[in-house]
Amino acid sequence: ADADADAPIIRVRGLVNRFGRQIVHDGLNLEVRRNEIMGIVGGSGAGKSVLLRTILGLRRPQAGTVEVYGRDIEQLTPAERLAMVKSYGVTFQNGALISSLTVAQNIQLPLRESYSIQEDALDELVQLNLSLVGLAPDAAGKYPAQLSGGMQQRLQIARCLAQGPSVLLMDEPFGALDAMTRQVLQDEVLRIAESGHTSVFFVTHDLEEAIYLGDRVVALRPNPGRVAEIFDVRLPRPRDQLSTREDPEFMRLRRVLFDFIQETES
């Protein structure tokens, strides 16, 4: 059991992804450890979002394997794959909300499918998670189309957090949010990861966010996307929005990552 506890929760081996003649990934290798927060950064063409979709099983690679909990996702039965996806919390850049459902129903849907929860408890969870992401109580009865882009992004995050997922997969989760809301939600992700034994794998363009949240930050080199370097983030926890960002190690890592992105974009 101890060996299993140390095994990576996600293992990507020799990943090759192509779109026509364009090679997105060429032999990419990566491991996400149990209860780890891993940030992915890289310039345009590094295939960050494609990597996330491949891990989710939404895209079949041309070569290589993706293992989750030690099992190749290509070998899972449809029922096993569905169970795996249900254990994830997922946020995408361009949204994964169901337009025909209200805000409350969008939050409740994964909970109804995965857990046996009383109706009044569901309503309570909806209100709790709406307040967590800064949405007013009356947003519950609205439809996604009635919300701004930033509010839709908050709704996605609220739905994710309500699940208490074992793996949280996020693509630019806080990109459309104002600075204060972004910081509140960053700290909420940290709280959930620490209290719920959740592994977090997230793509971001925000280098400071990658360092602030991460245990490790993976820098991808583009065209084709491959791992250039993995940085250990040796900053004390719990993290703090002021003191952590003022830590000399934080500033050193920010400089190293900034120089890396500049170099690969030039």
Order of alpha helices (4+ residues) and beta strands (2+ residues): alpha-beta-beta-beta-alpha-beta-beta-alpha-beta-alpha-alpha-alpha-beta-alpha-beta-alpha-beta-beta-alpha-alpha
